[in-house]
Amino acid sequence: MVDLEKDVRAVLKDVSANSYSKAPVGLDDNLYELGILDSLTTVQFIIGIEKRLGLEVPNRDISYDTFRSIREISKLLEIKVKGSPGSVRFCVSG
């Protein structure tokens, strides 16, 4: 899960550089309350994480609760990477 947390932090930095760099962000800090994520940056984050990890996050998995903290996002992605049946589709680019 540590690698996923690094991936999450890297993509968060890309999509919200101004608000993410203001202060250290803990694993359980609320990304919406800190102003790091909002509706637009959440979409940008999802696109970024899908490209970085080569997977698709279905709409049914997108909610305030699953994207409120680095820990919650990492938990969701861990399930996706492990291949929970029906929960992920891998993307092939080319």
Backbone bond lengths (Angstrom), bond angles and torsions (degrees), N, CA, C in turn:
res aa  C-N    CA-C-N  psi(-1)  N-CA   C-N-CA  omega(-1)  CA-C   N-CA-C  phi
1 M - - - 1.453 - - 1.522 110.91 -
2 V 1.321 117.57 -24.16 1.461 120.55 -179.30 1.523 110.86 -60.45
3 D 1.336 117.92 -41.90 1.462 120.26 178.68 1.518 111.20 -63.81
4 L 1.331 117.11 -38.68 1.455 120.13 177.53 1.519 110.79 -64.33
5 E 1.327 117.57 -39.43 1.458 120.50 177.13 1.523 110.57 -61.50
6 K 1.326 116.98 -38.51 1.473 120.55 176.84 1.527 110.55 -65.16
7 D 1.338 116.34 -41.85 1.465 120.19 177.49 1.524 110.79 -61.77
8 V 1.328 116.63 -44.76 1.461 121.64 179.68 1.525 109.68 -60.35
9 R 1.329 117.25 -47.90 1.469 120.71 179.63 1.535 111.38 -60.90
10 A 1.324 117.52 -41.32 1.463 120.94 -179.21 1.527 111.36 -63.21
11 V 1.330 116.94 -44.32 1.460 120.20 -179.41 1.527 110.03 -70.17
12 L 1.326 117.64 -39.15 1.466 119.85 176.07 1.522 110.93 -58.32
13 K 1.317 116.97 -41.77 1.469 120.55 177.83 1.525 110.76 -61.02
14 D 1.326 116.26 -40.72 1.465 120.46 -179.34 1.527 112.38 -64.71
15 V 1.330 116.81 -42.92 1.474 119.46 -173.19 1.524 113.84 -88.23
16 S 1.309 117.23 -18.79 1.472 118.87 -177.85 1.522 110.66 -141.22
17 A 1.292 115.69 52.42 1.470 121.48 -173.47 1.525 112.67 -53.68
18 N 1.307 119.03 -43.64 1.463 120.65 -176.96 1.512 112.92 -64.35
19 S 1.321 118.14 -50.34 1.460 120.03 -176.99 1.518 112.63 -78.02
20 Y 1.326 118.15 -29.67 1.462 120.09 -178.38 1.518 111.50 -70.98
21 S 1.311 117.26 -33.52 1.460 120.27 -174.68 1.527 113.73 -83.65
22 K 1.317 118.49 -4.01 1.467 120.95 -177.47 1.519 113.17 -67.51
23 A 1.314 117.76 -36.18 1.466 121.16 -177.49 1.518 109.17 -156.05
24 P 1.334 116.73 157.83 1.463 118.90 176.09 1.533 110.34 -60.75
25 V 1.304 115.49 142.09 1.464 120.63 -178.87 1.519 107.95 -112.06
26 G 1.333 116.40 122.18 1.448 121.76 178.24 1.519 111.34 -80.72
27 L 1.315 115.33 164.83 1.468 120.67 -178.33 1.519 113.35 -59.73
28 D 1.330 117.00 -32.09 1.461 120.27 -175.98 1.524 113.82 -107.43
29 D 1.334 117.32 6.27 1.459 120.19 178.04 1.526 109.81 -66.43
30 N 1.325 116.01 141.93 1.454 121.31 -179.20 1.533 109.09 -78.13
31 L 1.309 116.05 112.03 1.466 122.20 -175.75 1.523 112.30 -66.70
32 Y 1.323 117.47 -27.71 1.462 121.08 178.36 1.526 110.19 -76.35
33 E 1.313 116.98 -43.67 1.465 120.54 179.03 1.525 112.17 -65.06
34 L 1.340 116.68 -32.24 1.462 120.92 178.35 1.533 112.62 -78.28
35 G 1.326 116.45 -8.98 1.457 120.27 -179.23 1.518 113.61 80.89
36 I 1.315 117.25 13.35 1.463 121.08 179.71 1.520 110.24 -79.25
37 L 1.323 116.09 -41.17 1.464 120.88 176.61 1.525 109.79 -115.02
38 D 1.310 114.69 144.29 1.462 123.51 167.85 1.527 104.77 -142.33
39 S 1.296 118.50 -169.36 1.468 118.89 -175.15 1.527 111.89 -61.28
40 L 1.320 118.23 -42.67 1.460 120.88 -178.84 1.520 111.84 -70.05
41 T 1.329 117.45 -47.76 1.466 118.99 -178.19 1.520 111.96 -69.20
42 T 1.327 118.11 -25.04 1.466 119.88 175.08 1.530 109.66 -64.66
43 V 1.328 116.63 -44.09 1.472 120.40 177.73 1.528 109.84 -63.58
44 Q 1.334 116.94 -44.76 1.467 120.32 178.57 1.528 110.78 -62.43
45 F 1.325 116.31 -39.73 1.459 120.45 178.26 1.524 110.83 -62.37
46 I 1.326 117.17 -46.79 1.468 120.96 -178.84 1.528 110.29 -60.38
47 I 1.315 117.05 -43.90 1.468 120.59 177.79 1.527 109.86 -61.66
48 G 1.322 117.15 -44.03 1.460 121.26 179.91 1.515 113.13 -63.48
49 I 1.328 116.65 -43.00 1.472 120.24 -178.00 1.536 110.01 -71.27
50 E 1.337 116.64 -35.46 1.470 119.32 176.82 1.529 110.66 -63.09
51 K 1.319 116.63 -42.43 1.470 120.40 178.56 1.525 110.81 -67.14
52 R 1.307 116.71 -44.13 1.476 121.11 -176.74 1.527 111.66 -64.49
53 L 1.343 116.84 -41.37 1.462 121.12 -176.03 1.527 113.36 -97.87
54 G 1.332 117.28 -9.13 1.448 120.40 179.09 1.514 113.41 68.47
55 L 1.318 116.26 39.10 1.460 120.34 178.13 1.509 110.28 -139.97
56 E 1.314 115.77 168.72 1.463 121.37 179.32 1.519 109.23 -115.35
57 V 1.327 115.86 132.05 1.459 121.50 176.08 1.527 106.78 -97.09
58 P 1.335 117.77 111.10 1.462 120.81 -179.25 1.535 111.53 -64.15
59 N 1.327 115.62 150.23 1.470 121.09 179.55 1.524 112.55 -53.86
60 R 1.317 116.96 -34.27 1.467 119.72 -177.25 1.533 112.45 -64.15
61 D 1.332 116.83 -19.49 1.465 120.87 -179.59 1.525 113.19 -93.91
62 I 1.318 116.63 -1.66 1.459 120.38 -176.35 1.526 109.24 -96.62
63 S 1.335 114.83 115.14 1.462 120.19 176.93 1.520 109.12 -153.75
64 Y 1.307 115.29 167.09 1.466 121.20 177.38 1.525 109.60 -56.82
65 D 1.315 117.49 -43.21 1.464 121.04 -177.05 1.524 112.99 -66.35
66 T 1.321 117.94 -40.12 1.464 119.54 -177.33 1.528 112.74 -77.35
67 F 1.323 117.57 -16.28 1.463 120.71 -178.94 1.527 113.19 -117.58
68 R 1.325 117.76 15.51 1.468 119.31 -175.59 1.524 113.98 -79.37
69 S 1.338 118.28 -21.55 1.466 119.71 -178.31 1.527 109.76 -146.13
70 I 1.311 114.78 161.52 1.460 120.39 177.62 1.526 109.97 -60.24
71 R 1.327 117.43 -39.88 1.463 120.60 179.85 1.530 111.53 -63.23
72 E 1.330 117.66 -44.91 1.472 121.05 -178.81 1.525 111.05 -66.09
73 I 1.323 116.88 -41.65 1.463 120.29 178.02 1.531 109.63 -63.07
74 S 1.317 116.30 -43.84 1.471 120.80 -179.22 1.520 111.28 -63.32
75 K 1.342 117.19 -38.76 1.471 120.48 177.27 1.526 110.41 -61.78
76 L 1.332 116.42 -45.84 1.459 120.49 179.29 1.526 110.38 -60.83
77 L 1.316 116.71 -45.63 1.461 120.43 -178.43 1.524 112.11 -67.40
78 E 1.308 116.85 -33.56 1.468 119.92 177.33 1.526 110.30 -61.50
79 I 1.312 116.53 -42.49 1.467 120.88 177.18 1.527 109.73 -62.00
80 K 1.318 116.29 -42.79 1.465 120.55 -178.62 1.533 111.19 -65.33
81 V 1.315 116.23 -43.87 1.466 120.51 -177.98 1.524 111.42 -66.66
82 K 1.337 116.12 -36.12 1.472 119.33 179.22 1.512 112.35 -72.16
83 G 1.341 116.64 -14.07 1.452 119.78 173.77 1.503 114.90 86.55
84 S 1.316 117.48 42.07 1.454 120.53 173.66 1.529 108.24 -55.78
85 P 1.335 117.98 128.96 1.465 121.06 -174.93 1.526 112.63 -53.19
86 G 1.326 115.60 126.31 1.448 121.33 175.99 1.516 114.55 77.59
87 S 1.324 118.14 2.84 1.450 118.28 -174.80 1.517 113.70 -102.60
88 V 1.307 117.41 -6.80 1.457 118.73 -178.04 1.514 110.21 -150.33
89 R 1.303 114.55 144.88 1.462 120.52 171.36 1.511 106.16 -123.42
90 F 1.306 116.63 127.99 1.455 119.77 179.03 1.521 108.71 -83.55
91 C 1.312 114.66 139.99 1.450 121.38 -178.70 1.522 109.36 -98.81
92 V 1.302 114.90 139.32 1.457 119.89 175.47 1.526 106.31 -116.68
93 S 1.329 115.33 119.55 1.457 118.09 179.34 1.526 108.97 -101.15
94 G 1.294 113.35 153.48 1.454 114.66 177.61 1.463 114.72 155.19
